[in-house]
Amino acid sequence: MHDLIIIGAGPAGLTAALYAGRSRLDTVLIEKMAPGGRILMSETIENYPGFPGGISTVELISRMEQQVKELGVKIQSDEVLDLDCEKKTITASSGTYAARAVIIASGAHPRKLNVPGEKEYTGRGVSYCATCDAPFFKGKKVVLVGGGNAVAEEAIYLSRFASSVNIIHRRQDLRASEILQEKMQQDKKISFILSSLVTEIKGAKKVEAVKIKDLLSGKESDFACDGVFIYIGYEPETVFLKGKLQMDEAGFIISNESMATSVDGVFACGDCRKKSLYQVINACGDGAVAADSAYKFIADRSR
């Protein structure tokens, strides 16, 4: 029996572990992959306070992990399969865990386009991570789908490798921050195909083109390319919680300002919870609040 179990070691989970460790809670942090979560899909983070010019995401996560380990928090490599919210017991690939309180920081994964060819060509030209795959497209023509900050950041990064970067977005205006849009406009390799949708990804053994539908004219045409990078949002990693906690239609956990969920002693933080902004800085803030709330919950029941 532990005081606290944290599910997920992204920025939210690592921050929760840091605060839990400083509160001297017996804490286990469970992560099925390497600590970091989807932040590692970007090479650099430029808007994290305290690092003018930005900091490597790998370095930032490494520093967070070191802080957590220095406090004696155990980071367990395991995959959570089920959570009994009432009993606070977790079933994982290698066994079971029990605690007085649980923090869910399971994050989110990239949303799929769900068009013909996407599944078939994943790993053969279709990617969801420019930082991972950009070197494979040196001197190649690539397409990015989406219009938010992730698209802008990855387009700028990909332009170091690709011969051309073409952003396809369903609206006439991008949602990326103004400073990122300015950077893209200044990059001669980056161009835009707006008010358009990708309806199919085509090729023989690998990606060779995308079919694009112009939403203003209704016309469809093929656009030759060597790679397709998709950034249309994220879906929460909460399948194992279905029917156990209050969630919205998309599966994001509903929690209050204390990060408390609909079940006492179960808290949620980071990208798996419903909120208005999904950034590393407020994921860390979520984690700190969740750990503080978990500490108070445990202390109240120990009196």
Helices and strands as residue ranges (DSSP letters): E 2-7, H 11-22, E 27-31, G 37-41, E 44-45, E 55-56, H 57-70, E 74-77, E 80-84, E 89-92, E 95-104, E 108-110, H 118-121, E 126-127, H 130-133, G 134-137, E 141-145, H 149-158, E 164-168, H 178-186, E 190-193, E 196-203, E 207-214, E 220-224, E 227-230, E 234-236, G 239-241, E 266-268, G 270-272, H 280-300
